[in-house]
Amino acid sequence: MFDQLEWQAAWLLAEKAPPKKTPTLREVIRRIAMLGGFLARKGDGEPGVKTLWQGFARVESFVRGVEKMRENYAI
């Protein structure tokens, strides 16, 4: 569902080290939702569409920026 750069970006934007092995889809979705304002408290349930959309917009902007840097500066 998400490529490696996308799920790693979700962790980097949260200022956390990406996990060594690929996380589950649920973990990635919750991390992205947290970037959109989801608090992930014990009784909160699952994230909604709005927090997912806002979080994914941040991830996509970050990924596009990294890709442009790689194109222009060969990093």
PDB file with one MODEL, atoms N, CA, C and O in Angstrom:
MODEL        1
ATOM      1  N   MET A   1       0.821  -1.186   0.000  1.00  0.00           N
ATOM      2  CA  MET A   1       0.000   0.000   0.000  1.00  0.00           C
ATOM      3  C   MET A   1       0.875   1.263   0.000  1.00  0.00           C
ATOM      4  O   MET A   1       0.638   2.180  -0.787  1.00  0.00           O
ATOM      5  N   PHE A   2       1.877   1.310   0.874  1.00  0.00           N
ATOM      6  CA  PHE A   2       2.798   2.445   0.932  1.00  0.00           C
ATOM      7  C   PHE A   2       4.174   1.959   0.530  1.00  0.00           C
ATOM      8  O   PHE A   2       4.585   0.864   0.912  1.00  0.00           O
ATOM      9  N   ASP A   3       4.891   2.770  -0.243  1.00  0.00           N
ATOM     10  CA  ASP A   3       6.251   2.356  -0.552  1.00  0.00           C
ATOM     11  C   ASP A   3       7.164   2.716   0.628  1.00  0.00           C
ATOM     12  O   ASP A   3       6.759   3.420   1.553  1.00  0.00           O
ATOM     13  N   GLN A   4       8.366   2.231   0.573  1.00  0.00           N
ATOM     14  CA  GLN A   4       9.292   2.376   1.693  1.00  0.00           C
ATOM     15  C   GLN A   4       9.538   3.843   2.042  1.00  0.00           C
ATOM     16  O   GLN A   4       9.561   4.202   3.219  1.00  0.00           O
ATOM     17  N   LEU A   5       9.717   4.676   1.050  1.00  0.00           N
ATOM     18  CA  LEU A   5       9.978   6.095   1.301  1.00  0.00           C
ATOM     19  C   LEU A   5       8.801   6.760   2.019  1.00  0.00           C
ATOM     20  O   LEU A   5       9.003   7.620   2.877  1.00  0.00           O
ATOM     21  N   GLU A   6       7.574   6.366   1.672  1.00  0.00           N
ATOM     22  CA  GLU A   6       6.396   6.970   2.295  1.00  0.00           C
ATOM     23  C   GLU A   6       6.292   6.612   3.773  1.00  0.00           C
ATOM     24  O   GLU A   6       6.097   7.495   4.609  1.00  0.00           O
ATOM     25  N   TRP A   7       6.421   5.329   4.106  1.00  0.00           N
ATOM     26  CA  TRP A   7       6.265   4.994   5.521  1.00  0.00           C
ATOM     27  C   TRP A   7       7.443   5.489   6.348  1.00  0.00           C
ATOM     28  O   TRP A   7       7.266   5.834   7.517  1.00  0.00           O
ATOM     29  N   GLN A   8       8.634   5.532   5.775  1.00  0.00           N
ATOM     30  CA  GLN A   8       9.769   6.083   6.510  1.00  0.00           C
ATOM     31  C   GLN A   8       9.596   7.580   6.726  1.00  0.00           C
ATOM     32  O   GLN A   8       9.973   8.105   7.774  1.00  0.00           O
ATOM     33  N   ALA A   9       9.029   8.267   5.743  1.00  0.00           N
ATOM     34  CA  ALA A   9       8.776   9.702   5.870  1.00  0.00           C
ATOM     35  C   ALA A   9       7.828   9.985   7.025  1.00  0.00           C
ATOM     36  O   ALA A   9       7.995  10.981   7.730  1.00  0.00           O
ATOM     37  N   ALA A  10       6.838   9.129   7.230  1.00  0.00           N
ATOM     38  CA  ALA A  10       5.891   9.320   8.334  1.00  0.00           C
ATOM     39  C   ALA A  10       6.623   9.304   9.672  1.00  0.00           C
ATOM     40  O   ALA A  10       6.298  10.088  10.564  1.00  0.00           O
ATOM     41  N   TRP A  11       7.595   8.430   9.819  1.00  0.00           N
ATOM     42  CA  TRP A  11       8.362   8.377  11.069  1.00  0.00           C
ATOM     43  C   TRP A  11       9.302   9.573  11.180  1.00  0.00           C
ATOM     44  O   TRP A  11       9.430  10.163  12.253  1.00  0.00           O
ATOM     45  N   LEU A  12       9.949   9.927  10.098  1.00  0.00           N
ATOM     46  CA  LEU A  12      10.887  11.048  10.140  1.00  0.00           C
ATOM     47  C   LEU A  12      10.182  12.368  10.445  1.00  0.00           C
ATOM     48  O   LEU A  12      10.711  13.193  11.190  1.00  0.00           O
ATOM     49  N   LEU A  13       8.997  12.573   9.878  1.00  0.00           N
ATOM     50  CA  LEU A  13       8.238  13.791  10.167  1.00  0.00           C
ATOM     51  C   LEU A  13       7.807  13.857  11.628  1.00  0.00           C
ATOM     52  O   LEU A  13       7.631  14.944  12.179  1.00  0.00           O
ATOM     53  N   ALA A  14       7.638  12.700  12.251  1.00  0.00           N
ATOM     54  CA  ALA A  14       7.278  12.649  13.670  1.00  0.00           C
ATOM     55  C   ALA A  14       8.523  12.716  14.558  1.00  0.00           C
ATOM     56  O   ALA A  14       8.438  12.590  15.780  1.00  0.00           O
ATOM     57  N   GLU A  15       9.678  12.916  13.919  1.00  0.00           N
ATOM     58  CA  GLU A  15      10.962  12.998  14.612  1.00  0.00           C
ATOM     59  C   GLU A  15      11.268  11.733  15.417  1.00  0.00           C
ATOM     60  O   GLU A  15      11.755  11.789  16.546  1.00  0.00           O
ATOM     61  N   LYS A  16      10.963  10.594  14.794  1.00  0.00           N
ATOM     62  CA  LYS A  16      11.254   9.285  15.360  1.00  0.00           C
ATOM     63  C   LYS A  16      12.094   8.516  14.347  1.00  0.00           C
ATOM     64  O   LYS A  16      11.985   8.738  13.142  1.00  0.00           O
ATOM     65  N   ALA A  17      12.920   7.621  14.840  1.00  0.00           N
ATOM     66  CA  ALA A  17      13.716   6.785  13.939  1.00  0.00           C
ATOM     67  C   ALA A  17      12.801   5.741  13.301  1.00  0.00           C
ATOM     68  O   ALA A  17      12.025   5.096  14.005  1.00  0.00           O
ATOM     69  N   PRO A  18      12.878   5.564  11.979  1.00  0.00           N
ATOM     70  CA  PRO A  18      12.058   4.536  11.334  1.00  0.00           C
ATOM     71  C   PRO A  18      12.429   3.151  11.851  1.00  0.00           C
ATOM     72  O   PRO A  18      13.599   2.889  12.131  1.00  0.00           O
ATOM     73  N   PRO A  19      11.443   2.258  11.982  1.00  0.00           N
ATOM     74  CA  PRO A  19      11.754   0.901  12.441  1.00  0.00           C
ATOM     75  C   PRO A  19      12.628   0.156  11.446  1.00  0.00           C
ATOM     76  O   PRO A  19      12.614   0.457  10.252  1.00  0.00           O
ATOM     77  N   LYS A  20      13.380  -0.805  11.930  1.00  0.00           N
ATOM     78  CA  LYS A  20      14.282  -1.580  11.077  1.00  0.00           C
ATOM     79  C   LYS A  20      13.509  -2.424  10.065  1.00  0.00           C
ATOM     80  O   LYS A  20      13.891  -2.498   8.897  1.00  0.00           O
ATOM     81  N   LYS A  21      12.411  -3.067  10.516  1.00  0.00           N
ATOM     82  CA  LYS A  21      11.623  -3.877   9.598  1.00  0.00           C
ATOM     83  C   LYS A  21      10.344  -3.131   9.236  1.00  0.00           C
ATOM     84  O   LYS A  21       9.907  -2.239   9.962  1.00  0.00           O
ATOM     85  N   THR A  22       9.759  -3.499   8.125  1.00  0.00           N
ATOM     86  CA  THR A  22       8.561  -2.839   7.630  1.00  0.00           C
ATOM     87  C   THR A  22       7.434  -2.962   8.656  1.00  0.00           C
ATOM     88  O   THR A  22       7.109  -4.070   9.084  1.00  0.00           O
ATOM     89  N   PRO A  23       6.831  -1.832   9.054  1.00  0.00           N
ATOM     90  CA  PRO A  23       5.732  -1.879  10.017  1.00  0.00           C
ATOM     91  C   PRO A  23       4.451  -2.399   9.362  1.00  0.00           C
ATOM     92  O   PRO A  23       4.348  -2.472   8.137  1.00  0.00           O
ATOM     93  N   THR A  24       3.488  -2.756  10.195  1.00  0.00           N
ATOM     94  CA  THR A  24       2.208  -3.217   9.668  1.00  0.00           C
ATOM     95  C   THR A  24       1.456  -2.040   9.056  1.00  0.00           C
ATOM     96  O   THR A  24       1.761  -0.880   9.332  1.00  0.00           O
ATOM     97  N   LEU A  25       0.484  -2.353   8.232  1.00  0.00           N
ATOM     98  CA  LEU A  25      -0.334  -1.319   7.599  1.00  0.00           C
ATOM     99  C   LEU A  25      -1.032  -0.470   8.659  1.00  0.00           C
ATOM    100  O   LEU A  25      -1.122   0.749   8.512  1.00  0.00           O
ATOM    101  N   ARG A  26      -1.520  -1.093   9.712  1.00  0.00           N
ATOM    102  CA  ARG A  26      -2.197  -0.365  10.792  1.00  0.00           C
ATOM    103  C   ARG A  26      -1.255   0.638  11.455  1.00  0.00           C
ATOM    104  O   ARG A  26      -1.649   1.770  11.734  1.00  0.00           O
ATOM    105  N   GLU A  27      -0.017   0.225  11.706  1.00  0.00           N
ATOM    106  CA  GLU A  27       0.963   1.123  12.325  1.00  0.00           C
ATOM    107  C   GLU A  27       1.253   2.333  11.434  1.00  0.00           C
ATOM    108  O   GLU A  27       1.350   3.459  11.922  1.00  0.00           O
ATOM    109  N   VAL A  28       1.390   2.098  10.133  1.00  0.00           N
ATOM    110  CA  VAL A  28       1.671   3.193   9.203  1.00  0.00           C
ATOM    111  C   VAL A  28       0.490   4.150   9.141  1.00  0.00           C
ATOM    112  O   VAL A  28       0.670   5.367   9.182  1.00  0.00           O
ATOM    113  N   ILE A  29      -0.706   3.609   9.043  1.00  0.00           N
ATOM    114  CA  ILE A  29      -1.904   4.453   8.967  1.00  0.00           C
ATOM    115  C   ILE A  29      -2.055   5.292  10.227  1.00  0.00           C
ATOM    116  O   ILE A  29      -2.368   6.479  10.139  1.00  0.00           O
ATOM    117  N   ARG A  30      -1.842   4.707  11.382  1.00  0.00           N
ATOM    118  CA  ARG A  30      -1.957   5.467  12.632  1.00  0.00           C
ATOM    119  C   ARG A  30      -0.873   6.540  12.720  1.00  0.00           C
ATOM    120  O   ARG A  30      -1.144   7.644  13.194  1.00  0.00           O
ATOM    121  N   ARG A  31       0.335   6.242  12.276  1.00  0.00           N
ATOM    122  CA  ARG A  31       1.410   7.237  12.299  1.00  0.00           C
ATOM    123  C   ARG A  31       1.072   8.405  11.367  1.00  0.00           C
ATOM    124  O   ARG A  31       1.284   9.563  11.725  1.00  0.00           O
ATOM    125  N   ILE A  32       0.554   8.107  10.186  1.00  0.00           N
ATOM    126  CA  ILE A  32       0.161   9.161   9.250  1.00  0.00           C
ATOM    127  C   ILE A  32      -0.978   9.986   9.837  1.00  0.00           C
ATOM    128  O   ILE A  32      -0.968  11.213   9.744  1.00  0.00           O
ATOM    129  N   ALA A  33      -1.955   9.322  10.440  1.00  0.00           N
ATOM    130  CA  ALA A  33      -3.075  10.043  11.056  1.00  0.00           C
ATOM    131  C   ALA A  33      -2.593  10.943  12.192  1.00  0.00           C
ATOM    132  O   ALA A  33      -3.139  12.027  12.396  1.00  0.00           O
ATOM    133  N   MET A  34      -1.592  10.510  12.918  1.00  0.00           N
ATOM    134  CA  MET A  34      -1.045  11.337  13.998  1.00  0.00           C
ATOM    135  C   MET A  34      -0.426  12.615  13.440  1.00  0.00           C
ATOM    136  O   MET A  34      -0.455  13.652  14.101  1.00  0.00           O
ATOM    137  N   LEU A  35       0.126  12.555  12.245  1.00  0.00           N
ATOM    138  CA  LEU A  35       0.658  13.755  11.598  1.00  0.00           C
ATOM    139  C   LEU A  35      -0.471  14.716  11.220  1.00  0.00           C
ATOM    140  O   LEU A  35      -0.244  15.914  11.052  1.00  0.00           O
ATOM    141  N   GLY A  36      -1.686  14.183  11.089  1.00  0.00           N
ATOM    142  CA  GLY A  36      -2.843  14.988  10.757  1.00  0.00           C
ATOM    143  C   GLY A  36      -3.654  15.434  11.958  1.00  0.00           C
ATOM    144  O   GLY A  36      -4.699  16.067  11.804  1.00  0.00           O
ATOM    145  N   GLY A  37      -3.178  15.106  13.165  1.00  0.00           N
ATOM    146  CA  GLY A  37      -3.861  15.569  14.365  1.00  0.00           C
ATOM    147  C   GLY A  37      -4.501  14.484  15.212  1.00  0.00           C
ATOM    148  O   GLY A  37      -5.029  14.781  16.283  1.00  0.00           O
ATOM    149  N   PHE A  38      -4.470  13.239  14.765  1.00  0.00           N
ATOM    150  CA  PHE A  38      -5.015  12.134  15.549  1.00  0.00           C
ATOM    151  C   PHE A  38      -4.159  11.942  16.794  1.00  0.00           C
ATOM    152  O   PHE A  38      -2.932  11.887  16.700  1.00  0.00           O
ATOM    153  N   LEU A  39      -4.795  11.839  17.961  1.00  0.00           N
ATOM    154  CA  LEU A  39      -4.048  11.775  19.215  1.00  0.00           C
ATOM    155  C   LEU A  39      -3.668  10.361  19.640  1.00  0.00           C
ATOM    156  O   LEU A  39      -2.750  10.189  20.442  1.00  0.00           O
ATOM    157  N   ALA A  40      -4.349   9.353  19.123  1.00  0.00           N
ATOM    158  CA  ALA A  40      -4.052   7.943  19.395  1.00  0.00           C
ATOM    159  C   ALA A  40      -4.103   7.604  20.883  1.00  0.00           C
ATOM    160  O   ALA A  40      -3.275   6.846  21.389  1.00  0.00           O
ATOM    161  N   ARG A  41      -5.079   8.173  21.568  1.00  0.00           N
ATOM    162  CA  ARG A  41      -5.254   7.826  22.979  1.00  0.00           C
ATOM    163  C   ARG A  41      -5.980   6.492  23.088  1.00  0.00           C
ATOM    164  O   ARG A  41      -6.555   6.009  22.112  1.00  0.00           O
ATOM    165  N   LYS A  42      -5.954   5.916  24.241  1.00  0.00           N
ATOM    166  CA  LYS A  42      -6.505   4.588  24.470  1.00  0.00           C
ATOM    167  C   LYS A  42      -7.958   4.459  23.990  1.00  0.00           C
ATOM    168  O   LYS A  42      -8.297   3.463  23.350  1.00  0.00           O
ATOM    169  N   GLY A  43      -8.799   5.415  24.274  1.00  0.00           N
ATOM    170  CA  GLY A  43     -10.213   5.316  23.927  1.00  0.00           C
ATOM    171  C   GLY A  43     -10.604   6.000  22.632  1.00  0.00           C
ATOM    172  O   GLY A  43     -11.796   6.145  22.362  1.00  0.00           O
ATOM    173  N   ASP A  44      -9.657   6.421  21.829  1.00  0.00           N
ATOM    174  CA  ASP A  44      -9.960   7.189  20.623  1.00  0.00           C
ATOM    175  C   ASP A  44     -10.486   6.364  19.455  1.00  0.00           C
ATOM    176  O   ASP A  44     -11.094   6.932  18.548  1.00  0.00           O
ATOM    177  N   GLY A  45     -10.284   5.082  19.438  1.00  0.00           N
ATOM    178  CA  GLY A  45     -10.706   4.282  18.287  1.00  0.00           C
ATOM    179  C   GLY A  45      -9.743   4.463  17.130  1.00  0.00           C
ATOM    180  O   GLY A  45      -8.570   4.785  17.317  1.00  0.00           O
ATOM    181  N   GLU A  46     -10.260   4.251  15.941  1.00  0.00           N
ATOM    182  CA  GLU A  46      -9.418   4.367  14.752  1.00  0.00           C
ATOM    183  C   GLU A  46      -9.504   5.783  14.176  1.00  0.00           C
ATOM    184  O   GLU A  46     -10.500   6.472  14.393  1.00  0.00           O
ATOM    185  N   PRO A  47      -8.475   6.227  13.444  1.00  0.00           N
ATOM    186  CA  PRO A  47      -8.474   7.583  12.884  1.00  0.00           C
ATOM    187  C   PRO A  47      -9.532   7.754  11.803  1.00  0.00           C
ATOM    188  O   PRO A  47      -9.953   6.798  11.153  1.00  0.00           O
ATOM    189  N   GLY A  48      -9.939   8.987  11.639  1.00  0.00           N
ATOM    190  CA  GLY A  48     -10.938   9.310  10.627  1.00  0.00           C
ATOM    191  C   GLY A  48     -10.313   9.774   9.323  1.00  0.00           C
ATOM    192  O   GLY A  48      -9.095   9.904   9.201  1.00  0.00           O
ATOM    193  N   VAL A  49     -11.174  10.018   8.364  1.00  0.00           N
ATOM    194  CA  VAL A  49     -10.743  10.403   7.022  1.00  0.00           C
ATOM    195  C   VAL A  49      -9.986  11.734   7.041  1.00  0.00           C
ATOM    196  O   VAL A  49      -8.974  11.880   6.355  1.00  0.00           O
ATOM    197  N   LYS A  50     -10.467  12.697   7.816  1.00  0.00           N
ATOM    198  CA  LYS A  50      -9.844  14.025   7.804  1.00  0.00           C
ATOM    199  C   LYS A  50      -8.413  13.982   8.330  1.00  0.00           C
ATOM    200  O   LYS A  50      -7.521  14.580   7.728  1.00  0.00           O
ATOM    201  N   THR A  51      -8.178  13.286   9.445  1.00  0.00           N
ATOM    202  CA  THR A  51      -6.818  13.230   9.979  1.00  0.00           C
ATOM    203  C   THR A  51      -5.897  12.447   9.051  1.00  0.00           C
ATOM    204  O   THR A  51      -4.721  12.782   8.912  1.00  0.00           O
ATOM    205  N   LEU A  52      -6.427  11.407   8.419  1.00  0.00           N
ATOM    206  CA  LEU A  52      -5.620  10.658   7.454  1.00  0.00           C
ATOM    207  C   LEU A  52      -5.255  11.529   6.257  1.00  0.00           C
ATOM    208  O   LEU A  52      -4.110  11.527   5.806  1.00  0.00           O
ATOM    209  N   TRP A  53      -6.222  12.266   5.749  1.00  0.00           N
ATOM    210  CA  TRP A  53      -5.984  13.133   4.602  1.00  0.00           C
ATOM    211  C   TRP A  53      -4.949  14.206   4.935  1.00  0.00           C
ATOM    212  O   TRP A  53      -4.040  14.459   4.145  1.00  0.00           O
ATOM    213  N   GLN A  54      -5.085  14.837   6.099  1.00  0.00           N
ATOM    214  CA  GLN A  54      -4.137  15.884   6.479  1.00  0.00           C
ATOM    215  C   GLN A  54      -2.737  15.315   6.709  1.00  0.00           C
ATOM    216  O   GLN A  54      -1.749  15.922   6.297  1.00  0.00           O
ATOM    217  N   GLY A  55      -2.647  14.172   7.354  1.00  0.00           N
ATOM    218  CA  GLY A  55      -1.350  13.547   7.580  1.00  0.00           C
ATOM    219  C   GLY A  55      -0.699  13.093   6.292  1.00  0.00           C
ATOM    220  O   GLY A  55       0.505  13.271   6.104  1.00  0.00           O
ATOM    221  N   PHE A  56      -1.494  12.501   5.393  1.00  0.00           N
ATOM    222  CA  PHE A  56      -0.934  12.025   4.143  1.00  0.00           C
ATOM    223  C   PHE A  56      -0.477  13.182   3.262  1.00  0.00           C
ATOM    224  O   PHE A  56       0.481  13.034   2.503  1.00  0.00           O
ATOM    225  N   ALA A  57      -1.142  14.324   3.351  1.00  0.00           N
ATOM    226  CA  ALA A  57      -0.702  15.506   2.600  1.00  0.00           C
ATOM    227  C   ALA A  57       0.694  15.925   3.053  1.00  0.00           C
ATOM    228  O   ALA A  57       1.528  16.302   2.230  1.00  0.00           O
ATOM    229  N   ARG A  58       0.949  15.860   4.358  1.00  0.00           N
ATOM    230  CA  ARG A  58       2.284  16.191   4.869  1.00  0.00           C
ATOM    231  C   ARG A  58       3.320  15.185   4.381  1.00  0.00           C
ATOM    232  O   ARG A  58       4.418  15.565   3.972  1.00  0.00           O
ATOM    233  N   VAL A  59       2.969  13.905   4.426  1.00  0.00           N
ATOM    234  CA  VAL A  59       3.901  12.861   3.985  1.00  0.00           C
ATOM    235  C   VAL A  59       4.227  13.032   2.507  1.00  0.00           C
ATOM    236  O   VAL A  59       5.393  12.970   2.120  1.00  0.00           O
ATOM    237  N   GLU A  60       3.215  13.244   1.684  1.00  0.00           N
ATOM    238  CA  GLU A  60       3.443  13.389   0.256  1.00  0.00           C
ATOM    239  C   GLU A  60       4.308  14.604  -0.074  1.00  0.00           C
ATOM    240  O   GLU A  60       5.165  14.529  -0.954  1.00  0.00           O
ATOM    241  N   SER A  61       4.095  15.707   0.611  1.00  0.00           N
ATOM    242  CA  SER A  61       4.932  16.897   0.390  1.00  0.00           C
ATOM    243  C   SER A  61       6.382  16.607   0.738  1.00  0.00           C
ATOM    244  O   SER A  61       7.297  17.010   0.019  1.00  0.00           O
ATOM    245  N   PHE A  62       6.584  15.911   1.834  1.00  0.00           N
ATOM    246  CA  PHE A  62       7.932  15.553   2.275  1.00  0.00           C
ATOM    247  C   PHE A  62       8.596  14.631   1.251  1.00  0.00           C
ATOM    248  O   PHE A  62       9.755  14.832   0.888  1.00  0.00           O
ATOM    249  N   VAL A  63       7.859  13.626   0.791  1.00  0.00           N
ATOM    250  CA  VAL A  63       8.404  12.664  -0.179  1.00  0.00           C
ATOM    251  C   VAL A  63       8.762  13.370  -1.483  1.00  0.00           C
ATOM    252  O   VAL A  63       9.823  13.115  -2.052  1.00  0.00           O
ATOM    253  N   ARG A  64       7.885  14.257  -1.962  1.00  0.00           N
ATOM    254  CA  ARG A  64       8.199  15.008  -3.190  1.00  0.00           C
ATOM    255  C   ARG A  64       9.449  15.863  -3.011  1.00  0.00           C
ATOM    256  O   ARG A  64      10.266  15.962  -3.927  1.00  0.00           O
ATOM    257  N   GLY A  65       9.606  16.475  -1.852  1.00  0.00           N
ATOM    258  CA  GLY A  65      10.796  17.277  -1.581  1.00  0.00           C
ATOM    259  C   GLY A  65      12.060  16.440  -1.590  1.00  0.00           C
ATOM    260  O   GLY A  65      13.075  16.849  -2.153  1.00  0.00           O
ATOM    261  N   VAL A  66      12.003  15.270  -0.971  1.00  0.00           N
ATOM    262  CA  VAL A  66      13.161  14.372  -0.954  1.00  0.00           C
ATOM    263  C   VAL A  66      13.504  13.922  -2.373  1.00  0.00           C
ATOM    264  O   VAL A  66      14.676  13.881  -2.747  1.00  0.00           O
ATOM    265  N   GLU A  67      12.483  13.585  -3.161  1.00  0.00           N
ATOM    266  CA  GLU A  67      12.729  13.149  -4.526  1.00  0.00           C
ATOM    267  C   GLU A  67      13.358  14.262  -5.365  1.00  0.00           C
ATOM    268  O   GLU A  67      14.262  13.998  -6.157  1.00  0.00           O
ATOM    269  N   LYS A  68      12.896  15.491  -5.204  1.00  0.00           N
ATOM    270  CA  LYS A  68      13.490  16.627  -5.926  1.00  0.00           C
ATOM    271  C   LYS A  68      14.933  16.857  -5.506  1.00  0.00           C
ATOM    272  O   LYS A  68      15.790  17.145  -6.341  1.00  0.00           O
ATOM    273  N   MET A  69      15.200  16.731  -4.213  1.00  0.00           N
ATOM    274  CA  MET A  69      16.583  16.882  -3.739  1.00  0.00           C
ATOM    275  C   MET A  69      17.478  15.812  -4.351  1.00  0.00           C
ATOM    276  O   MET A  69      18.614  16.086  -4.736  1.00  0.00           O
ATOM    277  N   ARG A  70      16.959  14.600  -4.437  1.00  0.00           N
ATOM    278  CA  ARG A  70      17.751  13.531  -5.035  1.00  0.00           C
ATOM    279  C   ARG A  70      18.021  13.796  -6.508  1.00  0.00           C
ATOM    280  O   ARG A  70      19.124  13.548  -6.995  1.00  0.00           O
ATOM    281  N   GLU A  71      17.014  14.301  -7.220  1.00  0.00           N
ATOM    282  CA  GLU A  71      17.188  14.619  -8.638  1.00  0.00           C
ATOM    283  C   GLU A  71      18.212  15.721  -8.852  1.00  0.00           C
ATOM    284  O   GLU A  71      19.086  15.607  -9.711  1.00  0.00           O
ATOM    285  N   ASN A  72      18.101  16.783  -8.074  1.00  0.00           N
ATOM    286  CA  ASN A  72      18.923  17.959  -8.302  1.00  0.00           C
ATOM    287  C   ASN A  72      20.309  17.897  -7.664  1.00  0.00           C
ATOM    288  O   ASN A  72      21.257  18.493  -8.176  1.00  0.00           O
ATOM    289  N   TYR A  73      20.426  17.195  -6.577  1.00  0.00           N
ATOM    290  CA  TYR A  73      21.704  17.203  -5.841  1.00  0.00           C
ATOM    291  C   TYR A  73      22.305  15.815  -5.677  1.00  0.00           C
ATOM    292  O   TYR A  73      23.323  15.661  -5.003  1.00  0.00           O
ATOM    293  N   ALA A  74      21.700  14.816  -6.274  1.00  0.00           N
ATOM    294  CA  ALA A  74      22.207  13.439  -6.251  1.00  0.00           C
ATOM    295  C   ALA A  74      22.533  12.967  -4.848  1.00  0.00           C
ATOM    296  O   ALA A  74      23.623  12.455  -4.593  1.00  0.00           O
ATOM    297  N   ILE A  75      21.577  13.142  -3.933  1.00  0.00           N
ATOM    298  CA  ILE A  75      21.781  12.641  -2.557  1.00  0.00           C
ATOM    299  C   ILE A  75      21.120  11.310  -2.370  1.00  0.00           C
ATOM    300  O   ILE A  75      21.184  10.737  -1.283  1.00  0.00           O
TER     301      ILE A  75
ENDMDL
END
